[in-house]
Amino acid sequence: MFEVGEKVVHPVHGAGTVSRIEERIEDGRPVLYYIIPDALVSCALMIPVSTAEDIGLRHAMPQTCATEVYQAIRDAGVNGDTGAAEATPSGAEETIKVARALGRLLHKRATSSISQAERRDMDRLKRLLVGELSLVTGYAESRISALIENCVVAVPAESAAARAKRKK
């Protein structure tokens, strides 16, 4: 169970802080809800306490793991996931998975073109990661976004002539 004031991450809506736990009556029975305000859309998520873990609500990563998240993004394009699972700090496992997936897409974008579906996935993953990192570090989302982009060194795109020559 999460407590009021705890930083949490919803797998679709992103990071937030439990502001209160509220009881509502549904079908004549009391149901407890976590209330997590979302400042971007001026509303709040209401997540039933009884199903919160089933839908993927989890604790936000510890602030001390931010460096490992950036490293996972850097390494994703170079090393993939090899051996990284053993180095994942406790409490940051899901965040590191998101960082690796985002890193692979960012590195692919830097070296070649990506599809519209990959672009959507990349934007969604980045939004989730930026929100969580901003929540736990206190940095502005724009700063976090720039730090993430700086994790990937742009590699010049291969010319059409070089690709044709390589295929021969």
TARA-V531590 format. One record per residue. N is the residue number from 1. PSI is psi in whole degrees, -180 to 180 (999 if undefined). Layout:
n = [N & N]
psi = [PSI & PSI]
//
This chain:
n = [1 & 2 & 3 & 4 & 5 & 6 & 7 & 8 & 9 & 10 & 11 & 12 & 13 & 14 & 15 & 16 & 17 & 18 & 19 & 20 & 21 & 22 & 23 & 24 & 25 & 26 & 27 & 28 & 29 & 30 & 31 & 32 & 33 & 34 & 35 & 36 & 37 & 38 & 39 & 40 & 41 & 42 & 43 & 44 & 45 & 46 & 47 & 48 & 49 & 50 & 51 & 52 & 53 & 54 & 55 & 56 & 57 & 58 & 59 & 60 & 61 & 62 & 63 & 64 & 65 & 66 & 67 & 68 & 69 & 70 & 71 & 72 & 73 & 74 & 75 & 76 & 77 & 78 & 79 & 80 & 81 & 82 & 83 & 84 & 85 & 86 & 87 & 88 & 89 & 90 & 91 & 92 & 93 & 94 & 95 & 96 & 97 & 98 & 99 & 100 & 101 & 102 & 103 & 104 & 105 & 106 & 107 & 108 & 109 & 110 & 111 & 112 & 113 & 114 & 115 & 116 & 117 & 118 & 119 & 120 & 121 & 122 & 123 & 124 & 125 & 126 & 127 & 128 & 129 & 130 & 131 & 132 & 133 & 134 & 135 & 136 & 137 & 138 & 139 & 140 & 141 & 142 & 143 & 144 & 145 & 146 & 147 & 148 & 149 & 150 & 151 & 152 & 153 & 154 & 155 & 156 & 157 & 158 & 159 & 160 & 161 & 162 & 163 & 164 & 165 & 166 & 167 & 168]
psi = [141 & 153 & 159 & 133 & -12 & 144 & 128 & 165 & 126 & 137 & -18 & -45 & -15 & -157 & 151 & -179 & 133 & 115 & -31 & 166 & 123 & 142 & 132 & 154 & 124 & 128 & 37 & 3 & 146 & 136 & 129 & 139 & 141 & 134 & 119 & 105 & 146 & 102 & -27 & -34 & 13 & 45 & -176 & 144 & 138 & 111 & 122 & 130 & -40 & -23 & 8 & -47 & -35 & -35 & -6 & 10 & 131 & 165 & 144 & 155 & 157 & 146 & -32 & -11 & 1 & -41 & -40 & -31 & -47 & -38 & -38 & -38 & -46 & -46 & -24 & -37 & -19 & -51 & -9 & -142 & 4 & 119 & -7 & -26 & -36 & -25 & 1 & 124 & 147 & 136 & -6 & 12 & -50 & -39 & -40 & -38 & -44 & -43 & -41 & -45 & -44 & -43 & -42 & -42 & -39 & -42 & -40 & -43 & -35 & -23 & -18 & -175 & 156 & 154 & 168 & -41 & -42 & -38 & -45 & -45 & -44 & -45 & -41 & -46 & -41 & -42 & -44 & -45 & -43 & -44 & -45 & -45 & -40 & -43 & -45 & -26 & -23 & 1 & 153 & 147 & -35 & -38 & -43 & -45 & -44 & -40 & -40 & -46 & -35 & -10 & -20 & 120 & 126 & 133 & 131 & 138 & 142 & 136 & 158 & -39 & -41 & -39 & -44 & -41 & -40 & -34 & -22 & 999]
//
